[in-house]
Amino acid sequence: MNKIPSVNLNDFTSDDPERKQKFVDEIGKAYEEIGFVALKGHFLDDSLVNNLYDEVKKFFDLPVETKQKYEIEGIGGQRGYISFGKESAKGKKEGDLKEFWHFGQFVENDPKLEAEYPKNVVVDELPNFNRIGKEAYRSLEKTAKYVLRALALHLNLEETYFDQYIYNGNSILRPIHYPPILEEPKNAVRAAAHGDINLITLLMGAQGRGLQVQNHNGEWLDAIAEPDELMINVGDMLSRHTNNKLKSTIHRVINPPRELWGTSRYSIPFFMHPISDMKLNVLDSCIDEDNPKQFADITAGEFLNERLIELGLIKK
């Protein structure tokens, strides 16, 4: 496949069984062949998107010493601010050319999970930052729920199979700032080639050139969304759970051409994680003679911890 397919969630949420099945077939095929789609019909409205970008830009424009107040030690970067160059891709020594923020789950009616997850960090200088972050988090979480329902049907599971695992799940909303490049980077890019850890990722801000996806022939394709689209890709957890039937695709964010080095780039991925107790054991329906079981049994929490160590966000 040499192009990222575009699908419309309105087909799935319509009352028309044929349109619903069309969406299931289209997204299933795309995720088996390249692991990415551009999605229209999501639950983010334009005003919320604009407000979120305004707040995000205001935060990253704060003085470094102010931002560093919100960098919380000992939680593996799961909430609050993560400073420039702190994260690196698996197997890469150089830090990515980015700084970012993490909003986490706003737990409902579950004291056990409230105790398990780090608390969200409140930015005192920006009174609307956390409120708008929470609105966007909920809208993306709702979008992700319907995408996973379509994938459950594609996998011959109950439509609501994933619902129990993503309610109060350990999902992360990550506003990212790629600052202007001031000097020739030494082996560093804005985001080195990597696969995502989670079930699926919903990405805002892929409208300009920068995001690239590697197809199964090893070719890098530009992934550029229309203004009303989110890019949504399969993460390693879902790939593992489906015995690699649904593909977690390697992707990267390349540096801009030299004439655009002086510009910032912003993007906002939502990493849909399940609760830590979810078993990622390979689904029986994804194992046959031609496709023997490829992955050992593991929980989502164990897998996440392994990967955070590999990324340098948790020290052994």
Buried (B, 14 or more C-beta within 10 A) or exposed (E): BEEBBBBBBEBBBBEEEEBBBBBBBBBBBBBBBBBBBBBBBBBBEEEBBEBBBBBBEBBBEBEEEBBEBBBBEEBBBBBBBBBBEBBBBEEBEBBBBBBBBBBBBBBEEBEEBBEBBBEBBEBEEBEBBBEBBBBBBBBBBEBBBBBBBBBBBBBEBEBEBBEEBBBBBBBBBBBBBBBEBEEEEEEBBBBBBBBBBBBBBBBBBBBBBBBBBBBEEEEBBBBBBEEBBBBBBBBBBBBBBBBBBBBBBBBBBBBBEEEBBEEEBBBBBBBBBBBBEBEBBBBEEBBEEEEEEEBEEBBBBEBBBEBBEBBBBBEE
